Amino acid sequence: MDGLMTIGEFSAVSGLSPKRLRSYARRGLLSPAAVDPESAYRYYSPDQLPDAELVDVLRQAGMPLNEIKVIVLDRTSHRLDEWARRIRADADVRQQAVARARSLLSSQRTGATGRDEHRGDKMTMQLQVAGRTEAGPVRENNEDAIVVDERLLAVADGMGGHQGGETASALATATLAAVFTGKSSDELEAAVRAANWAVWERARNAAGLQGMGTTMCAVGVLDEVTAAVAHVGDSRAYLFRAGTLQLLTNDHTVAAELMRQGQLDEDEAAKHPHRRLLTRALGVAAEVSIDVTGLQLHDGDRILICSDGVFAAIRDDQIATLLQSAETPQDGADAVVDLALANGSDDNASAVVAFAQAGSAG
């Protein structure tokens, strides 16, 4: 991941024009390795040079873009011989996707009533949820957006300038809330994927919004004791249980990836020049890899979702103390945001806090 190149540098080495590279990125064929959340500027890795050459050669051969994507991922030559069969298979997959989309739209029309009927009186764990988002003393505008609901809580941290960042985070959270009904972790992942597509499509087609994107961290309640966490970018989810704070998500940043590879320790990562560059974000490409994990809810659990404007200015032990001492979710959200701002956070600061409480099964 080290040795990142600007699009101009990558263009000079690969022989592909910046215009062509942007075209491939828009189509999800060759997505940038990292993106700067401040400027939305894209960076490429030297490891992507073989893929760049492969994509360009296949494109020159007249192969459909979707088929190129399959070959880049699969990297076996027999795909070339199965071209015609793959086209028919892709058509079937798309029909299934359309049918799934119809199902999701139907679920949206049923609204909250359908969701309550699905769960009936099985609910034994209830969430109290509250949130707060602030522009902070440094930023002129707030590019964060939050979702605060007893079945769904989320934080999105937009990027791409004043209009772009605000639009991206608002569109992503609105799409997430519209699609997710609490059926399954697969549905939560589909909702985040729909949010990615919505931001990407708007960025492609709206003047002044090119390059916008957003992080997304969401917790969706699935049944009486189960939830799921879906995550893209560097907004975080924490669980405070029985006096212990646990980080539920892995940051998708260059520095965090290098730490996981054992190339940096925590102190080195904190000082790395690319520590804030995102390796994943919604709206950067047509497709995105989403981390989804399950979460069993226990009585007394306290969940925090926050943007980097919060956790970058507060230590984990301080987060644990604030969550433990909070009497209500709103107290918890206010406390972490207030401390982040008091500690000099230079970014928007957003937090959503949920308290889990056991209820009767009647």
Beta strands, then each sheet from edge to edge (+ up, - down):
strand 1: 5-6
strand 2: 34-35
strand 3: 42-44
strand 4: 125-134
strand 5: 144-148
strand 6: 152-159
strand 7: 213-214
strand 8: 216-221
strand 9: 226-232
strand 10: 236-241
strand 11: 244-247
strand 12: 291-296
strand 13: 302-306
strand 14: 349-358
sheet 1: 1+ 3- 2+
sheet 2: 4+ 14- 13+ 10- 11+
sheet 3: 5+ 6- 7+
sheet 4: 5+ 6- 8+ 9- 12+
end
